[in-house]
């Protein structure tokens, strides 16, 4: 069992991991061995709160299929074990991030002092610009 948060755990049997050939440089190692891990996790198997499911859908983006399956492709390392652990860590991090409820923004009003300072600055700048025109120097 993987513990995501206080009230969310997932069973490791719900995670399917397959190994495919990695792309990119690496010579014969890339051509012969299947070291890249492809993790598939069906979000419908886990009871997620509706708000968590919406945030997970938004955070996963293209990694989530229309059927609600998250696909993570890990090929950062040269061994299957490290790529497998990397894929699981990325899934857990994604689920933890989705479980965090964002704090609502509370609109604030500017203080009276900040309004006065802003208007004084505008007045000062306007006076500087007004003095630039013709007639600034009289003989």
Buried (B, 14 or more C-beta within 10 A) or exposed (E): EBEBEEEBEBEEEBBEBEBEEBEEEBEEEBEEBEBBBBBBBBBEBBEBEEEBBEBBBEBBEEBBEEEBBBBBBBBEBEEBEBBBBBBBEBBBEBBEEBBEEEEEEEEEEEEEEEEEEEEEEEEEEEEEEEEEEEEEEEE
